[in-house]
């Protein structure tokens, strides 16, 4: 099969001298479109699926652009990855082959893939406490064989992802797509599920105010979720690009703020939320602040420092972005007794008193018309056009890209 394989020598790519930094990094990325063996069944109860659409996740883009900030050489996540691997975990696909012991799906089923490689896909009979409770992304056994280490499809040398013509999956990872939903709607299930997890695990108070920092796929999804599930909550969004700001307004954000200048951003958020500003230096602090929760989908220096300065005392920063380590001024974190919590992917989530897998929540809500993220998918490209696909993300200000997907139909 043809696949975009990461961890191999890339081909030549001419870059204009004035290209943005991410476009320059793309030219040097260790990834290439190659022909490799079909994946086969990783275990007798696995199946093969043929991707229809595969979204490019922010984590995929960061890996391809090698944009991890000031990464520590002791980053422990390296031990939960194996190379080379085929990226891509936001997948809507058709089931095309069944392993001899596969059960629960049929050839021809159209499915969304839950990519997490936890106990059940790895054939572990005695589930770890995380998997037993539905916290699939916190499985204890991401390094247990015979499947090579990897937290989800697209990070394991064995469990290849959706940037390919075929992809292995366990039936427990597959969620049937209602016939009334398009592929373009179904492929947005993963980013929705990530944001659903961050919001439902760290919900805002009734009649509260929240700030979503970042208006890409995760930020856009969070805005839609908050407006749908928490209609009494005031939602502000920090957007970097015009296309993101327009979508945030379309999804119901009450205020949309420009990401810079940062001093002005803090002033405007404080004015909107009722925070009282103090300080004449570069970045003032709102004290008391007026924001209850910041959903940080960026997690860079600027987003963290803004969050700390606008939050109420004992407010919460939810770190949903996957950017690497970065130095930042965190004095307000202890002064205001803030909570800084991580939010990692998704599993079984509770919505309106019902516990279901986050992907099933999305498919149901989209099918019922409660959630419409269709405008979030702005561009599609073929695998042959992979450099163009990532170039759209390298210069979003010019391209207007929010979610880009590979179209393999």
C-alpha positions as CSV (number, residue, x, y, z in Angstrom):
1,X,0.0,0.0,0.0
2,X,1.0,3.6,-0.3
3,X,1.5,5.5,2.9
4,X,3.0,8.6,4.4
5,X,5.8,7.1,6.5
6,X,7.4,9.2,9.3
7,X,10.9,8.4,10.4
8,X,12.5,8.0,7.0
9,X,14.4,10.3,4.7
10,X,12.2,12.9,3.0
11,X,12.4,13.9,-0.6
12,X,13.8,17.2,-2.0
13,X,11.5,20.2,-1.6
14,X,12.3,23.7,-2.8
15,X,11.3,26.5,-0.4
16,X,11.1,30.2,-1.2
17,X,13.5,32.3,0.8
18,X,10.5,34.2,2.4
19,X,8.6,31.1,3.3
20,X,7.1,31.0,6.8
21,X,9.2,29.0,9.4
22,X,6.8,26.1,9.5
23,X,7.0,25.8,5.7
24,X,10.8,25.7,5.9
25,X,10.5,23.0,8.6
26,X,8.2,21.0,6.3
27,X,10.9,20.8,3.7
28,X,13.2,19.0,6.1
29,X,10.7,16.7,7.7
30,X,11.6,13.0,7.8
31,X,8.5,11.8,6.1
32,X,7.8,10.5,2.6
33,X,5.0,8.9,0.5
34,X,6.3,5.4,0.0
35,X,5.0,1.9,-0.9
36,X,5.1,-0.5,2.1
37,X,3.6,-3.9,2.9
38,X,-0.1,-4.0,3.7
39,X,-0.5,-4.0,7.5
40,X,-2.3,-7.3,7.9
41,X,-4.2,-8.3,11.1
42,X,-2.2,-7.4,14.1
43,X,-4.0,-10.0,16.1
44,X,-6.6,-12.6,15.0
45,X,-9.5,-10.5,16.2
46,X,-8.4,-7.4,14.3
47,X,-9.7,-6.1,11.0
48,X,-8.5,-3.8,8.1
49,X,-10.2,-0.6,7.2
50,X,-9.8,1.6,4.1
51,X,-9.7,5.3,5.1
52,X,-12.2,7.6,3.3
53,X,-11.1,10.9,5.0
54,X,-8.3,11.3,7.5
55,X,-8.0,14.6,9.4
56,X,-4.6,16.2,10.2
57,X,-4.6,16.6,14.0
58,X,-2.6,19.3,15.6
59,X,-0.3,16.7,17.1
60,X,0.3,15.3,13.6
61,X,1.2,18.7,12.3
62,X,3.5,19.5,15.2
63,X,5.4,16.2,14.6
64,X,5.7,16.8,10.9
65,X,6.8,20.5,11.4
66,X,9.0,19.3,14.4
67,X,7.3,22.2,16.3
68,X,7.6,21.1,19.9
69,X,9.0,24.2,21.5
70,X,11.9,23.8,24.0
71,X,11.4,20.1,24.4
72,X,13.2,18.4,27.2
73,X,15.7,15.7,26.2
74,X,14.1,13.6,28.9
75,X,10.6,13.7,27.4
76,X,9.1,10.4,28.6
77,X,6.6,10.2,25.8
78,X,9.4,9.0,23.5
79,X,9.1,5.6,25.3
80,X,5.5,5.3,24.3
81,X,6.2,5.7,20.6
82,X,7.9,3.4,18.0
83,X,9.3,4.3,14.6
84,X,8.9,4.5,11.7
85,X,5.2,4.9,11.8
86,X,2.3,6.1,9.6
87,X,0.6,9.1,11.2
88,X,-3.2,9.9,11.1
89,X,-5.8,9.0,13.8
90,X,-8.8,11.2,12.8
91,X,-10.3,8.6,10.5
92,X,-13.6,7.7,8.9
93,X,-13.2,4.5,6.9
94,X,-14.8,1.3,5.5
95,X,-14.2,-2.1,6.9
96,X,-12.7,-4.2,4.1
97,X,-11.3,-7.4,5.7
98,X,-11.9,-9.4,8.9
99,X,-9.4,-11.3,10.9
100,X,-10.4,-15.0,11.6
101,X,-11.6,-14.2,15.2
102,X,-13.0,-10.7,14.5
103,X,-16.5,-10.0,15.8
104,X,-18.9,-7.1,16.0
105,X,-18.3,-5.5,12.6
106,X,-19.0,-6.5,9.0
107,X,-17.2,-5.8,5.7
108,X,-18.7,-2.7,4.2
109,X,-19.4,-1.0,7.6
110,X,-18.6,2.7,7.6
111,X,-17.0,3.6,10.8
112,X,-15.1,6.3,12.8
113,X,-11.9,5.0,14.4
114,X,-11.2,5.5,18.1
115,X,-7.4,5.2,17.8
116,X,-6.4,4.4,21.4
117,X,-4.3,1.3,21.7
118,X,-5.4,0.2,25.2
119,X,-6.0,-3.1,26.9
120,X,-8.7,-4.6,24.7
121,X,-7.0,-3.9,21.3
122,X,-3.8,-5.3,22.7
123,X,-5.5,-8.5,23.8
124,X,-5.1,-8.0,27.5
125,X,-7.9,-9.9,29.3
126,X,-7.6,-8.4,32.7
127,X,-8.2,-4.7,32.1
128,X,-6.2,-2.1,33.8
129,X,-8.1,0.3,36.2
130,X,-8.1,3.1,33.6
131,X,-9.6,1.0,30.8
132,X,-12.1,-0.7,33.2
133,X,-13.4,2.8,34.1
134,X,-13.6,4.0,30.5
135,X,-10.5,6.2,30.6
136,X,-9.0,4.7,27.5
137,X,-6.4,7.4,27.0
138,X,-4.9,6.6,30.4
139,X,-4.3,2.9,29.8
140,X,-1.5,1.3,31.8
141,X,-0.4,-0.9,28.9
142,X,0.6,1.2,25.9
143,X,4.0,-0.6,25.8
144,X,2.7,-4.2,26.1
145,X,3.3,-6.4,23.1
146,X,3.0,-8.0,20.7
147,X,1.9,-4.7,19.2
148,X,4.8,-2.2,19.2
149,X,4.7,0.7,21.7
150,X,2.3,3.5,20.9
151,X,-0.5,5.3,22.6
152,X,-2.8,5.3,19.6
153,X,-2.9,4.4,15.9
154,X,-0.4,6.5,14.2
155,X,2.2,6.4,16.9
156,X,3.1,2.7,16.7
157,X,5.3,1.1,14.2
158,X,2.7,-1.8,13.9
159,X,-0.6,0.0,14.3
160,X,-0.3,2.3,11.3
161,X,-2.5,5.3,11.0
162,X,-4.9,6.8,8.4
163,X,-2.3,8.5,6.2
164,X,-2.3,5.3,4.1
165,X,-4.5,3.3,1.8
166,X,-5.2,0.6,4.5
167,X,-5.2,0.7,8.3
168,X,-5.5,-2.0,11.0
169,X,-8.0,-1.7,13.8
170,X,-9.7,-3.7,16.5
171,X,-13.5,-3.9,16.3
172,X,-13.7,-2.2,19.8
173,X,-12.1,0.8,18.2
174,X,-14.8,1.2,15.5
175,X,-17.9,3.3,15.8
176,X,-20.7,3.0,13.1
177,X,-21.6,6.2,11.3
178,X,-25.3,7.0,10.9
179,X,-26.2,6.8,7.2
180,X,-27.5,10.4,7.4
181,X,-24.1,11.8,8.2
182,X,-21.6,12.7,5.5
183,X,-17.9,11.6,5.6
184,X,-17.1,15.3,6.1
185,X,-19.2,15.4,9.2
186,X,-18.0,12.1,10.6
187,X,-14.3,12.9,10.3
188,X,-14.7,15.7,12.8
189,X,-15.6,13.2,15.6
190,X,-12.1,13.0,17.1
191,X,-11.4,16.7,17.7
192,X,-15.0,17.1,19.1
193,X,-14.3,14.2,21.4
194,X,-11.1,15.7,22.7
195,X,-12.8,19.0,23.5
196,X,-15.8,17.2,25.0
197,X,-13.5,15.5,27.4
198,X,-11.9,18.7,28.5
199,X,-15.2,20.5,29.0
200,X,-17.2,17.7,30.7
201,X,-14.3,16.7,33.0
202,X,-13.7,20.4,33.9
203,X,-17.1,22.1,33.4
204,X,-17.8,25.8,34.0
205,X,-20.1,26.9,36.8
206,X,-23.7,27.9,36.0
207,X,-23.8,31.4,34.6
208,X,-20.0,31.5,34.6
209,X,-17.5,32.9,32.1
210,X,-15.0,30.9,30.2
211,X,-12.2,31.8,27.8
212,X,-11.1,29.4,25.0
213,X,-7.6,30.2,24.0
214,X,-7.1,29.1,20.4
215,X,-9.7,28.8,17.7
216,X,-8.4,25.8,15.6
217,X,-10.2,22.5,15.6
218,X,-10.1,22.0,19.4
219,X,-11.1,25.6,20.2
220,X,-13.9,25.6,17.6
221,X,-15.2,22.3,19.0
222,X,-15.1,23.6,22.6
223,X,-17.1,26.7,21.6
224,X,-19.8,24.6,20.0
225,X,-19.9,22.2,23.0
226,X,-20.1,25.0,25.6
227,X,-22.8,26.8,23.7
228,X,-24.8,23.6,23.4
229,X,-24.4,22.0,26.8
230,X,-23.9,25.2,28.9
231,X,-26.2,27.8,27.4
232,X,-26.1,30.1,30.4
233,X,-22.3,30.4,30.3
234,X,-20.6,33.4,28.6
235,X,-18.0,32.1,26.1
236,X,-15.0,34.2,24.9
237,X,-12.6,32.9,22.3
238,X,-9.0,34.1,21.5
239,X,-8.4,33.7,17.7
240,X,-5.3,34.2,15.8
241,X,-6.6,34.2,12.2
242,X,-9.6,35.8,10.5
243,X,-11.1,32.5,9.4
244,X,-10.9,31.2,12.9
245,X,-12.6,34.3,14.4
246,X,-15.4,34.1,11.8
247,X,-16.1,30.4,12.7
248,X,-16.0,31.2,16.4
249,X,-18.7,33.8,15.9
250,X,-20.7,31.4,13.7
251,X,-20.5,28.8,16.5
252,X,-22.0,31.2,19.0
253,X,-19.0,32.7,20.9
254,X,-20.2,35.8,22.8
255,X,-16.8,37.6,22.3
256,X,-13.9,37.0,20.0
257,X,-10.5,38.5,21.0
258,X,-7.4,39.0,18.9
259,X,-4.4,37.2,20.3
260,X,-2.1,40.2,20.2
261,X,-1.0,42.6,21.4
262,X,-1.1,40.6,24.6
263,X,-1.5,43.7,26.8
264,X,-4.6,44.7,24.9
265,X,-5.9,41.1,25.0
266,X,-5.7,41.0,28.8
267,X,-7.3,44.4,29.1
268,X,-10.2,43.4,26.9
269,X,-10.8,40.1,28.6
270,X,-10.7,41.8,32.0
271,X,-13.2,44.4,30.8
272,X,-15.5,41.7,29.4
273,X,-15.3,39.5,32.5
274,X,-15.3,42.1,35.2
275,X,-11.7,41.6,36.3
276,X,-9.9,44.5,37.9
277,X,-6.5,45.2,36.4
278,X,-3.3,46.0,38.3
279,X,0.2,46.8,37.2
280,X,1.8,49.2,34.7
281,X,4.4,46.8,33.4
282,X,4.3,44.7,30.2
283,X,1.5,42.3,31.3
284,X,-1.0,43.5,33.9
285,X,-2.9,41.0,36.1
286,X,-6.7,41.0,36.8
287,X,-7.2,40.7,40.5
288,X,-9.8,39.7,41.3
289,X,-10.2,38.1,37.9
290,X,-13.4,37.4,36.2
291,X,-12.9,34.2,34.2
292,X,-13.8,30.9,35.8
293,X,-12.1,28.4,33.3
294,X,-9.6,28.8,30.5
295,X,-9.6,26.0,28.0
296,X,-6.1,26.4,26.6
297,X,-5.8,24.6,23.3
298,X,-2.4,26.2,22.5
299,X,-0.3,25.8,25.7
300,X,2.5,28.2,24.7
301,X,4.0,30.9,26.9
302,X,1.5,33.6,25.8
303,X,-1.6,31.5,26.3
304,X,-0.5,30.3,29.8
305,X,0.4,33.7,31.0
306,X,-2.8,35.3,29.7
307,X,-4.8,32.5,31.4
308,X,-3.1,33.0,34.7
309,X,-3.7,36.8,34.6
310,X,-7.4,36.8,33.7
311,X,-8.6,33.9,35.8
312,X,-10.5,34.3,39.0
313,X,-8.8,33.2,42.2
314,X,-9.1,29.3,42.3
315,X,-10.0,29.3,38.7
316,X,-8.9,26.5,36.4
317,X,-6.6,26.3,33.3
318,X,-7.4,23.2,31.3
319,X,-4.3,22.3,29.2
320,X,-5.7,20.7,26.1
321,X,-2.9,21.9,23.8
322,X,0.1,19.6,23.1
323,X,2.9,22.1,22.7
324,X,6.1,21.2,24.4
325,X,7.7,22.6,27.5
326,X,8.2,26.4,27.6
327,X,9.3,28.8,30.3
328,X,6.6,31.2,31.5
329,X,5.7,33.5,34.3
330,X,3.6,31.4,36.6
331,X,3.6,33.5,39.8
332,X,-0.2,34.1,39.5
333,X,-0.6,30.3,39.6
334,X,0.2,30.0,43.2
335,X,-0.9,33.6,44.2
336,X,-4.4,33.0,43.0
337,X,-4.4,29.3,44.0
338,X,-5.2,28.3,40.4
339,X,-5.6,24.8,39.2
340,X,-3.6,23.8,36.1
341,X,-4.9,20.5,34.9
342,X,-4.1,18.3,31.8
343,X,-6.8,17.0,29.5
344,X,-5.7,14.0,27.5
345,X,-7.9,12.9,24.6
346,X,-11.2,11.1,25.5
347,X,-13.0,8.0,26.6
348,X,-16.4,7.3,28.1
349,X,-17.9,10.7,28.9
350,X,-21.1,11.8,30.7
351,X,-23.4,14.2,28.8
352,X,-26.9,15.0,30.0
353,X,-26.6,12.2,32.5
354,X,-25.7,9.6,29.9
355,X,-22.4,7.8,29.8
356,X,-21.3,6.9,26.3
357,X,-18.1,7.0,24.3
358,X,-17.2,10.5,23.3
359,X,-17.3,9.6,19.6
360,X,-20.8,8.1,20.0
361,X,-21.9,11.3,21.7
362,X,-20.6,13.3,18.7
363,X,-22.2,11.0,16.1
364,X,-25.5,11.2,18.0
365,X,-25.5,14.9,18.5
366,X,-24.5,15.6,14.9
367,X,-27.1,13.3,13.6
368,X,-29.8,15.1,15.8
369,X,-28.6,18.5,14.6
370,X,-27.5,19.6,18.0
371,X,-23.9,20.1,16.9
372,X,-22.8,21.3,13.4
373,X,-19.1,21.6,12.9
374,X,-19.2,21.2,9.1
375,X,-17.7,24.6,8.5
376,X,-14.6,23.5,10.4
377,X,-13.4,21.3,7.6
378,X,-11.9,23.9,5.2
379,X,-9.6,21.9,2.9
380,X,-9.1,18.4,1.6
381,X,-6.1,17.0,-0.4
382,X,-5.0,13.6,-1.7
383,X,-2.1,11.7,-0.2
384,X,-0.1,12.8,-3.3
385,X,-0.6,16.4,-2.3
386,X,0.6,15.9,1.2
387,X,3.1,18.7,1.1
388,X,0.4,21.1,0.0
389,X,-1.9,19.8,2.7
390,X,0.6,20.7,5.4
391,X,1.6,23.9,3.7
392,X,-2.0,25.1,4.2
393,X,-1.5,24.6,7.9
394,X,2.0,26.2,7.9
395,X,0.5,29.5,6.7
396,X,-3.1,29.6,8.0
397,X,-3.2,33.4,7.9
398,X,-3.0,33.2,4.1
399,X,-4.9,29.9,3.5
400,X,-7.7,30.3,5.9
401,X,-7.3,26.6,6.9
402,X,-8.8,25.3,10.1
403,X,-9.2,21.5,9.6
404,X,-7.4,19.9,6.7
405,X,-8.0,16.3,5.8
406,X,-6.7,13.7,3.3
407,X,-9.4,12.6,0.9
408,X,-8.8,8.9,0.0
409,X,-12.2,8.1,-1.6
